Amino acid sequence: MSRLHAPLSVPGSTPLPRRLAALLCAALGATLGPLAAAQEPAPGGTIQYGHFQEPSCLVASWVQGWYLQRQFSDNLVSRGADGKLWPWLATSWSVSKDRKSYTFQLKPNVRFTDGTPLDAPAVAANFKRWLDVDPAKRNNAAFQYFGDKFESATATGPLTVRVTLKTPYQPFLTVLSHATHGILSPASFERSTAENCERPVGSGPFVVEKWNRGLNVVFKRNPNYNSAPANARHQGPAYVEGLVWKFLKEPTVRYGSLLAGESDVIYDIPAVHWKEANEKFTVVRHITGGSPLRLQLNTAHPPFDDLRVRRALAHAADRQRAVEVASQGAVPFEGNGALSQSAPEYLRELASRYPFDPAQANRLLDEAGWTGRTPEGIRTRNGVPLTARVAYGAGGIVTPDIAQALQIVQEQARAVGFNLVFKPTALADWWAGKNRGPNDYDILPAYWTASGAEVLQISWRPDAGDKPNPNNASRFQDPKLWALIREADQTADDARRVQLYQQAQRLMVDSAAVVGLATLPVALASSPRLKGVWLAGGVGEPVFHDAHFVK
């Protein structure tokens, strides 16, 4: 078996004199993330955190649930922003020669906050729970990432668990670092699904005390916390006594709460306040990997069943300018609709594949037969206007700033002859399926948060008989593309795997089934009196275990 584990200290590091280390910390601040030194922590206090979106369950497959789960549960492994994997609940791990079995050695003396032991049987029970036959119980992310590959999870000793897959799956450890795969108490599984949503039980630095729906989640400090990841700034319990996770949906209200001192830190800085926030507060930002915010064009029916029309839309709008104007620097443009720029497998050249070129857009539409015009200037073919319905979850999938960028794109595309009709949908209705059916939209702006190219199998898995892949919103089904992704996911050679993922990206972008729009950044602005807040390297979850107040 090959032996794999992450270092418990920074490789090649040399101890610095205390004064020099302090000076370096003051100069570099939060940019170094969790490994940076900090001012001497002052224990105590409660962090008031202003967040944006509220999930329907505190244990959710949606990334907004991941952010919360990061506070009360621990993962087997942690992933740094550089892609390095670090020990967490697993102190070490090994992989069999056929790359189908992973054996994890667990940290001793760890307990869930209900007092039960976090041992090998508990970890095995979590794998089984994630892939439960009951959709209400299972973890949808785990089910989609490795549900078809999973064979068994077995405790082979008190602190040793072996997970066996049916086929090699190289991104497996990266996927396990996602916060949605935090380990929960099996004893809590005996409760109802509603109870597990309201008061999940993990081993993390905080305990869920109460969820006041529509208002906040109140966390209290776990005084017995002893299972921080190896790349955390400190081991042991959190410095603060508690954390109040407030849901402040309105951007101006959220930022105003920071200005007024009602919040110590907020999420998703409004574009109009981006410059000011960077001057007055400590701002940290993480560009998430996975699929960026992109326009998914429905290739299953007109008008985007025609490659020329899809490419025409990509050329019709100055998407970069739209994002820059709307976000004022808060959100970087992303022209590669296949993969985010922070993903290790990202192919930068694809970001400029479809430059703003109205003349080229007009030529493509002429070739496709859209040569007529309505009195308002909308192109027609056989008397039918060139209309595309743009459906999205308002205030969630599409933030107010991105909604403004879409409006700019709408006007630019109209100059070429496209009539983009927006269908914003309330989030509750959106998650219930309204306007998301394959015949309900022509363009669907969306993202899928991940660390890197492990996300591609989620977004591009083809339909299987009568089981469509709901995450493939473009409805683009190319056997060659799927073969590349599957081969990459099973390839051990790093260079070859990146090459395969990049070939897949070229196919996606050349098909124009997805058109890039923006990255998905996670940005926090903190009061100067709150130090040590950082963003995890997996999907940018806020981490408050190391945070502390200073006078």
C-alpha positions as CSV (number, residue, x, y, z in Angstrom):
1,M,0.0,0.0,0.0
2,S,1.2,3.5,-0.8
3,R,1.5,5.7,2.3
4,L,-0.1,9.2,2.0
5,H,-0.4,11.9,4.6
6,A,0.0,15.6,4.9
7,P,2.8,17.2,6.9
8,L,2.0,18.3,10.4
9,S,4.1,21.5,10.0
10,V,5.1,23.7,7.1
11,P,7.7,21.9,5.1
12,G,11.1,23.6,5.1
13,S,10.1,26.1,7.8
14,T,12.8,27.6,10.1
15,P,11.8,29.1,13.5
16,L,12.0,32.9,13.5
17,P,12.9,35.1,16.4
18,R,9.6,36.2,18.1
19,R,10.0,39.9,17.3
20,L,10.7,39.2,13.6
21,A,7.8,36.9,13.4
22,A,5.5,39.5,14.9
23,L,6.7,42.1,12.4
24,L,6.1,39.8,9.5
25,C,2.6,39.1,10.7
26,A,1.8,42.7,11.0
27,A,3.1,43.3,7.5
28,L,1.3,40.4,5.9
29,G,-1.8,40.1,8.0
30,A,-4.6,37.9,6.9
31,T,-3.2,37.2,3.4
32,L,-1.3,34.3,4.7
33,G,-4.5,32.5,5.9
34,P,-4.6,30.1,8.8
35,L,-0.8,29.6,9.1
36,A,0.0,33.2,9.7
37,A,0.8,34.2,13.3
38,A,-1.6,36.6,15.0
39,Q,-1.7,39.1,17.8
40,E,-1.9,37.6,21.3
41,P,-5.4,36.2,21.5
42,A,-7.8,37.7,24.1
43,P,-10.2,34.9,25.0
44,G,-13.9,35.6,25.4
45,G,-16.6,37.5,23.6
46,T,-19.3,36.5,21.1
47,I,-18.8,37.1,17.3
48,Q,-21.7,38.7,15.6
49,Y,-21.6,37.5,12.0
50,G,-23.8,38.9,9.2
51,H,-24.4,36.3,6.5
52,F,-26.6,36.4,3.4
53,Q,-28.5,33.3,2.6
54,E,-30.3,30.8,4.9
55,P,-30.4,27.2,4.0
56,S,-33.4,25.0,4.6
57,C,-31.4,22.7,6.8
58,L,-28.2,23.1,8.8
59,V,-26.9,19.9,7.2
60,A,-27.3,20.6,3.5
61,S,-25.8,19.8,0.2
62,W,-26.0,23.4,-0.9
63,V,-22.9,25.5,-0.2
64,Q,-24.8,27.8,2.2
65,G,-25.2,24.8,4.4
66,W,-21.6,23.8,4.1
67,Y,-20.6,27.2,5.6
68,L,-22.6,26.5,8.7
69,Q,-21.5,22.8,9.0
70,R,-17.9,23.9,9.0
71,Q,-18.5,25.5,12.4
72,F,-19.9,22.4,14.2
73,S,-18.3,19.4,12.5
74,D,-14.9,18.1,11.5
75,N,-13.7,16.3,8.4
76,L,-11.3,13.4,7.9
77,V,-9.0,15.7,5.9
78,S,-8.5,19.4,5.4
79,R,-7.5,21.1,2.1
80,G,-5.3,24.2,1.8
81,A,-5.8,26.9,-0.8
82,D,-2.8,25.4,-2.6
83,G,-4.5,22.0,-2.9
84,K,-2.4,20.3,-0.2
85,L,-4.3,17.9,2.0
86,W,-3.7,18.1,5.7
87,P,-4.6,15.7,8.6
88,W,-7.8,16.5,10.5
89,L,-9.8,13.7,12.1
90,A,-7.5,11.3,10.1
91,T,-4.0,11.6,11.4
92,S,-2.8,9.6,8.4
93,W,-4.1,7.5,5.5
94,S,-3.0,4.9,3.0
95,V,-4.2,3.8,-0.4
96,S,-4.1,0.3,-1.8
97,K,-2.1,-0.5,-4.9
98,D,-5.3,-0.9,-7.0
99,R,-6.3,2.6,-5.6
100,K,-9.7,1.3,-4.5
101,S,-9.3,1.1,-0.7
102,Y,-8.5,4.0,1.6
103,T,-7.4,3.2,5.2
104,F,-7.7,6.1,7.7
105,Q,-6.1,6.2,11.1
106,L,-8.2,8.4,13.3
107,K,-7.2,10.9,16.0
108,P,-7.6,9.4,19.5
109,N,-9.8,10.8,22.3
110,V,-12.2,12.8,20.1
111,R,-15.8,13.0,21.2
112,F,-18.9,14.4,19.7
113,T,-20.6,17.2,21.6
114,D,-23.2,14.7,22.8
115,G,-20.4,12.8,24.6
116,T,-20.3,9.8,22.3
117,P,-16.9,8.7,20.9
118,L,-15.8,9.7,17.4
119,D,-14.2,6.4,16.4
120,A,-14.0,4.1,13.4
121,P,-17.6,2.8,13.7
122,A,-18.9,6.3,13.8
123,V,-17.0,7.3,10.6
124,A,-18.3,4.1,8.9
125,A,-21.8,5.0,10.0
126,N,-21.5,8.4,8.4
127,F,-20.5,7.0,5.0
128,K,-23.6,4.7,5.2
129,R,-25.8,7.7,6.2
130,W,-24.5,9.8,3.3
131,L,-25.5,7.2,0.8
132,D,-28.8,6.2,2.5
133,V,-31.6,4.9,0.2
134,D,-33.9,7.5,1.7
135,P,-33.3,10.8,-0.1
136,A,-34.4,12.7,3.0
137,K,-31.5,11.3,5.0
138,R,-28.7,11.0,2.6
139,N,-26.1,13.6,1.6
140,N,-26.8,14.7,-1.9
141,A,-23.3,15.9,-2.6
142,A,-21.7,12.5,-1.5
143,F,-24.4,10.7,-3.5
144,Q,-23.5,12.6,-6.6
145,Y,-19.7,12.5,-6.1
146,F,-19.1,8.9,-5.2
147,G,-22.4,7.2,-4.7
148,D,-21.9,5.1,-7.8
149,K,-18.4,4.2,-6.8
150,F,-18.9,3.4,-3.1
151,E,-18.7,-0.3,-2.0
152,S,-18.2,-0.3,1.8
153,A,-16.9,1.5,4.9
154,T,-15.7,-0.8,7.6
155,A,-14.1,-0.3,11.1
156,T,-11.1,-2.6,11.1
157,G,-10.0,-1.4,14.5
158,P,-11.2,1.1,17.2
159,L,-9.5,4.0,15.3
160,T,-9.0,2.5,11.9
161,V,-11.6,2.6,9.1
162,R,-11.3,1.3,5.6
163,V,-13.4,2.7,2.8
164,T,-13.5,0.6,-0.4
165,L,-14.6,1.9,-3.8
166,K,-15.7,-0.1,-6.9
167,T,-13.3,1.9,-9.1
168,P,-10.4,4.2,-8.6
169,Y,-11.5,7.7,-7.9
170,Q,-8.6,10.1,-7.7
171,P,-10.5,13.2,-6.3
172,F,-11.8,11.2,-3.4
173,L,-9.7,12.8,-0.7
174,T,-10.4,16.3,-2.1
175,V,-14.2,15.5,-2.0
176,L,-13.9,14.4,1.6
177,S,-12.4,17.8,2.5
178,H,-15.6,19.5,1.5
179,A,-17.5,20.7,4.6
180,T,-20.6,18.8,3.7
181,H,-18.7,15.7,4.6
182,G,-18.2,16.7,8.2
183,I,-18.6,13.7,10.5
184,L,-21.7,13.8,12.7
185,S,-22.7,11.7,15.7
186,P,-24.4,8.4,14.8
187,A,-26.5,8.7,17.9
188,S,-28.1,11.8,16.5
189,F,-29.2,9.8,13.5
190,E,-31.8,8.1,15.6
191,R,-33.7,11.4,15.8
192,S,-36.1,12.7,13.2
193,T,-34.8,14.4,10.1
194,A,-36.2,17.7,11.3
195,E,-34.3,17.4,14.6
196,N,-31.1,16.7,12.8
197,C,-31.7,19.7,10.6
198,E,-32.4,22.0,13.6
199,R,-29.7,20.7,16.0
200,P,-27.0,18.6,14.3
201,V,-24.3,17.1,16.5
202,G,-20.7,17.2,15.4
203,S,-17.3,17.4,17.1
204,G,-16.4,20.9,15.9
205,P,-15.4,24.0,17.8
206,F,-18.9,25.2,18.2
207,V,-22.2,23.6,19.2
208,V,-25.6,24.6,17.7
209,E,-27.5,26.0,20.6
210,K,-30.6,27.3,18.7
211,W,-31.7,28.1,15.2
212,N,-34.1,31.0,15.1
213,R,-35.4,30.6,11.6
214,G,-35.3,33.7,9.5
215,L,-33.1,35.5,12.1
216,N,-29.9,33.6,13.2
217,V,-28.2,30.5,14.4
218,V,-26.7,30.7,17.8
219,F,-23.5,28.8,18.5
220,K,-21.8,28.3,21.8
221,R,-18.2,27.3,22.3
222,N,-17.3,23.6,22.6
223,P,-15.0,23.7,25.7
224,N,-13.7,20.2,25.0
225,Y,-12.7,20.8,21.4
226,N,-9.5,18.9,20.6
227,S,-9.7,18.0,16.9
228,A,-8.7,21.1,14.9
229,P,-7.1,20.4,11.5
230,A,-3.3,20.4,11.3
231,N,-3.3,23.6,9.3
232,A,-5.4,25.6,11.9
233,R,-3.8,28.5,13.6
234,H,-4.1,26.9,17.0
235,Q,-5.2,23.6,18.5
236,G,-7.8,23.4,21.3
237,P,-11.1,25.1,21.9
238,A,-12.1,28.3,20.1
239,Y,-11.0,31.6,21.7
240,V,-14.5,33.2,21.7
241,E,-17.4,32.1,23.8
242,G,-19.9,32.0,21.0
243,L,-21.0,32.9,17.5
244,V,-24.3,34.4,16.3
245,W,-24.7,33.7,12.6
246,K,-27.3,36.3,11.5
247,F,-29.2,36.2,8.2
248,L,-29.2,39.7,6.8
249,K,-30.3,39.2,3.2
250,E,-30.4,42.9,2.2
251,P,-26.8,43.9,1.2
252,T,-27.1,47.5,2.5
253,V,-28.5,46.3,5.8
254,R,-25.7,43.8,6.2
255,Y,-22.9,46.3,5.4
256,G,-24.6,48.9,7.6
257,S,-24.6,46.5,10.5
258,L,-20.8,46.3,10.2
259,L,-20.5,50.1,10.0
260,A,-22.7,50.5,13.1
261,G,-20.8,47.8,15.1
262,E,-23.8,45.5,15.2
263,S,-21.8,42.9,13.3
264,D,-18.1,42.1,13.8
265,V,-17.8,40.5,10.4
266,I,-20.0,40.2,7.3
267,Y,-20.2,38.1,4.2
268,D,-20.5,39.2,0.6
269,I,-19.6,42.9,0.6
270,P,-21.9,44.9,-1.7
271,A,-20.1,46.2,-4.8
272,V,-21.0,49.8,-4.0
273,H,-19.1,49.5,-0.7
274,W,-16.2,47.3,-1.9
275,K,-13.6,50.1,-2.1
276,E,-14.6,51.6,1.3
277,A,-14.6,48.2,3.0
278,N,-11.0,47.5,1.9
279,E,-10.0,50.9,3.4
280,K,-11.9,50.6,6.7
281,F,-12.0,46.9,7.5
282,T,-10.0,43.7,7.2
283,V,-11.1,42.0,3.9
284,V,-10.3,38.4,3.0
285,R,-11.4,36.9,-0.2
286,H,-11.3,33.3,-1.6
287,I,-12.0,32.6,-5.3
288,T,-13.8,29.2,-5.2
289,G,-13.0,26.4,-7.6
290,G,-15.5,24.2,-9.3
291,S,-17.8,25.6,-11.9
292,P,-17.9,29.4,-12.0
293,L,-21.1,31.5,-12.4
294,R,-21.8,30.8,-16.1
295,L,-24.7,31.0,-18.5
296,Q,-25.8,27.5,-19.2
297,L,-27.5,27.4,-22.6
298,N,-30.2,24.8,-23.1
299,T,-29.0,22.9,-26.2
300,A,-32.0,20.6,-26.2
301,H,-34.3,23.0,-28.1
302,P,-34.3,26.2,-30.2
303,P,-32.7,28.6,-30.3
304,F,-29.6,27.2,-28.6
305,D,-29.7,23.7,-30.2
306,D,-27.7,25.5,-33.0
307,L,-24.0,26.0,-32.2
308,R,-23.9,29.2,-34.3
309,V,-26.6,30.8,-32.1
310,R,-24.8,29.8,-28.9
311,R,-21.5,31.2,-30.1
312,A,-23.3,34.4,-31.3
313,L,-24.6,35.0,-27.8
314,A,-21.1,34.5,-26.4
315,H,-19.8,37.2,-28.8
316,A,-22.8,39.5,-28.5
317,A,-22.1,40.9,-25.0
318,D,-19.0,42.5,-23.4
319,R,-19.4,40.2,-20.4
320,Q,-16.2,41.3,-18.8
321,R,-17.2,44.9,-18.8
322,A,-20.7,44.0,-17.5
323,V,-19.2,42.2,-14.5
324,E,-16.6,45.0,-13.9
325,V,-19.2,47.7,-13.9
326,A,-21.8,45.9,-11.8
327,S,-19.3,44.5,-9.2
328,Q,-16.9,47.5,-9.0
329,G,-14.0,45.0,-8.4
330,A,-15.7,42.8,-5.9
331,V,-16.2,40.0,-8.3
332,P,-13.6,39.0,-10.9
333,F,-14.8,38.2,-14.5
334,E,-14.5,34.6,-15.6
335,G,-14.6,33.9,-19.3
336,N,-13.9,30.1,-19.0
337,G,-17.4,28.8,-18.3
338,A,-16.1,25.3,-17.7
339,L,-13.9,25.8,-14.6
340,S,-13.0,28.5,-12.2
341,Q,-9.6,30.2,-12.3
342,S,-8.7,29.0,-8.8
343,A,-9.0,25.3,-9.8
344,P,-5.6,23.6,-10.3
345,E,-6.7,22.2,-13.6
346,Y,-7.9,25.6,-15.0
347,L,-7.0,26.4,-18.6
348,R,-6.5,30.1,-18.8
349,E,-6.5,30.4,-22.6
350,L,-10.2,29.5,-22.7
351,A,-11.1,32.7,-20.8
352,S,-10.7,34.7,-24.0
353,R,-12.3,32.2,-26.3
354,Y,-15.3,34.4,-27.1
355,P,-14.3,38.1,-27.1
356,F,-16.9,40.8,-27.4
357,D,-17.4,40.9,-31.2
358,P,-20.9,42.1,-32.3
359,A,-19.9,41.8,-36.0
360,Q,-19.0,38.1,-35.5
361,A,-22.3,37.6,-33.6
362,N,-24.2,39.1,-36.5
363,R,-22.5,36.9,-39.0
364,L,-23.2,33.8,-37.1
365,L,-26.9,34.7,-36.7
366,D,-27.2,35.5,-40.4
367,E,-25.7,32.0,-41.2
368,A,-28.2,30.4,-38.8
369,G,-31.1,32.0,-40.7
370,W,-32.1,34.6,-38.1
371,T,-32.2,37.3,-40.8
372,G,-35.6,39.0,-40.2
373,R,-36.3,41.8,-37.7
374,T,-39.2,43.0,-35.6
375,P,-39.9,46.7,-35.5
376,E,-38.1,46.7,-32.1
377,G,-34.9,45.2,-33.8
378,I,-35.3,41.6,-32.5
379,R,-34.1,39.1,-35.0
380,T,-36.6,36.6,-36.4
381,R,-36.6,33.3,-38.4
382,N,-39.7,32.3,-40.2
383,G,-41.5,35.0,-38.3
384,V,-40.4,33.7,-34.8
385,P,-38.5,36.2,-32.6
386,L,-35.1,35.2,-31.3
387,T,-36.2,35.0,-27.6
388,A,-34.3,33.3,-24.8
389,R,-35.8,32.9,-21.3
390,V,-33.3,33.5,-18.5
391,A,-34.4,31.7,-15.3
392,Y,-32.6,32.0,-12.0
393,G,-33.1,32.0,-8.2
394,A,-33.4,35.7,-7.2
395,G,-31.2,36.8,-4.3
396,G,-29.5,33.5,-4.0
397,I,-28.0,31.9,-7.1
398,V,-27.9,35.4,-8.6
399,T,-27.0,38.2,-6.2
400,P,-28.2,41.8,-6.7
401,D,-24.8,42.8,-8.2
402,I,-24.8,39.9,-10.6
403,A,-28.4,40.6,-11.5
404,Q,-27.2,44.1,-12.6
405,A,-24.4,42.4,-14.7
406,L,-27.1,40.3,-16.4
407,Q,-29.1,43.4,-17.2
408,I,-26.1,44.9,-19.0
409,V,-25.6,41.7,-20.9
410,Q,-29.4,41.8,-21.8
411,E,-29.0,45.3,-23.4
412,Q,-25.8,44.4,-25.2
413,A,-27.3,41.2,-26.7
414,R,-30.4,43.1,-27.7
415,A,-28.2,45.3,-30.0
416,V,-27.4,42.2,-31.9
417,G,-31.0,41.0,-32.0
418,F,-31.5,38.7,-29.0
419,N,-34.5,39.2,-26.8
420,L,-33.5,38.0,-23.3
421,V,-36.5,37.6,-21.0
422,F,-35.7,37.3,-17.3
423,K,-37.5,34.9,-15.1
424,P,-36.3,35.7,-11.5
425,T,-37.8,33.2,-9.1
426,A,-38.1,33.3,-5.3
427,L,-35.6,31.0,-3.7
428,A,-38.2,28.8,-2.0
429,D,-39.9,28.3,-5.3
430,W,-36.6,27.8,-7.1
431,W,-35.5,25.0,-4.8
432,A,-39.0,23.5,-5.2
433,G,-38.3,23.2,-8.9
434,K,-40.2,26.2,-10.4
435,N,-38.7,27.4,-13.7
436,R,-36.0,24.7,-13.5
437,G,-37.6,22.1,-15.7
438,P,-35.8,21.3,-19.0
439,N,-38.5,23.1,-21.0
440,D,-38.8,26.1,-18.6
441,Y,-35.6,28.0,-19.6
442,D,-33.2,28.7,-22.4
443,I,-30.5,30.2,-20.3
444,L,-29.8,29.2,-16.7
445,P,-27.1,31.1,-14.8
446,A,-25.6,28.9,-12.1
447,Y,-22.5,27.6,-10.4
448,W,-21.4,24.5,-8.4
449,T,-18.9,25.2,-5.7
450,A,-16.0,22.8,-5.4
451,S,-12.2,22.8,-5.1
452,G,-11.4,22.0,-8.7
453,A,-12.2,19.7,-11.5
454,E,-13.8,17.1,-9.3
455,V,-17.0,19.1,-10.1
456,L,-17.0,18.2,-13.8
457,Q,-18.6,14.8,-13.3
458,I,-21.5,16.5,-11.4
459,S,-22.2,19.0,-14.2
460,W,-21.6,16.9,-17.2
461,R,-22.7,13.4,-16.4
462,P,-25.0,12.3,-19.3
463,D,-28.5,11.2,-18.8
464,A,-28.9,7.5,-18.0
465,G,-32.0,6.1,-19.7
466,D,-35.0,7.6,-17.9
467,K,-32.8,9.2,-15.2
468,P,-31.7,12.7,-16.4
469,N,-28.9,14.5,-14.7
470,P,-30.6,17.6,-13.3
471,N,-27.2,19.3,-12.8
472,N,-26.5,19.3,-16.5
473,A,-28.6,22.3,-17.2
474,S,-27.1,22.8,-20.7
475,R,-28.5,19.4,-21.7
476,F,-25.3,18.9,-23.7
477,Q,-24.5,15.2,-24.0
478,D,-21.2,14.3,-25.7
479,P,-19.9,10.8,-25.1
480,K,-16.3,12.0,-25.9
481,L,-16.6,14.6,-23.1
482,W,-17.8,12.1,-20.6
483,A,-15.1,9.6,-21.5
484,L,-12.4,12.3,-20.8
485,I,-13.9,13.2,-17.4
486,R,-14.2,9.6,-16.3
487,E,-10.7,8.7,-17.4
488,A,-9.3,11.8,-15.6
489,D,-11.2,10.9,-12.4
490,Q,-9.5,7.4,-12.5
491,T,-6.0,8.5,-13.5
492,A,-3.3,8.4,-10.9
493,D,-0.7,10.3,-12.9
494,D,-1.1,14.0,-12.0
495,A,0.1,15.4,-15.3
496,R,-2.0,13.1,-17.4
497,R,-5.1,13.8,-15.2
498,V,-4.7,17.6,-15.7
499,Q,-4.2,17.1,-19.4
500,L,-7.4,15.1,-19.6
501,Y,-9.4,17.7,-17.6
502,Q,-8.1,20.4,-19.9
503,Q,-9.1,18.5,-23.0
504,A,-12.6,18.3,-21.5
505,Q,-12.6,22.0,-20.8
506,R,-11.8,22.7,-24.5
507,L,-14.8,20.6,-25.5
508,M,-17.1,22.4,-23.1
509,V,-16.1,25.8,-24.1
510,D,-15.9,25.1,-27.9
511,S,-19.5,23.7,-27.7
512,A,-20.6,27.1,-26.2
513,A,-23.0,25.1,-24.0
514,V,-21.7,27.2,-21.1
515,V,-20.6,30.8,-21.4
516,G,-18.4,32.2,-18.6
517,L,-19.6,35.2,-16.6
518,A,-18.0,35.6,-13.2
519,T,-16.0,33.8,-10.5
520,L,-17.7,32.9,-7.2
521,P,-15.7,34.7,-4.6
522,V,-16.3,34.4,-0.8
523,A,-15.4,37.7,0.7
524,L,-15.5,38.7,4.4
525,A,-15.0,42.2,5.9
526,S,-14.1,42.2,9.6
527,S,-13.9,44.9,12.2
528,P,-10.2,45.7,13.2
529,R,-10.9,44.5,16.7
530,L,-11.6,40.9,15.4
531,K,-8.6,39.0,14.3
532,G,-7.9,35.5,13.0
533,V,-10.9,35.0,10.7
534,W,-9.9,33.0,7.6
535,L,-11.4,31.2,4.7
536,A,-10.9,27.4,4.3
537,G,-9.1,26.3,1.2
538,G,-11.7,23.8,0.1
539,V,-14.7,25.9,-0.9
540,G,-13.9,29.1,1.1
541,E,-15.9,28.4,4.2
542,P,-15.6,31.0,6.9
543,V,-13.6,29.7,9.9
544,F,-14.1,31.2,13.3
545,H,-12.3,28.7,15.5
546,D,-9.1,30.8,15.4
547,A,-10.9,34.2,15.6
548,H,-10.4,36.4,18.7
549,F,-11.0,39.9,19.8
550,V,-8.2,42.4,20.6
551,K,-8.5,45.6,22.6
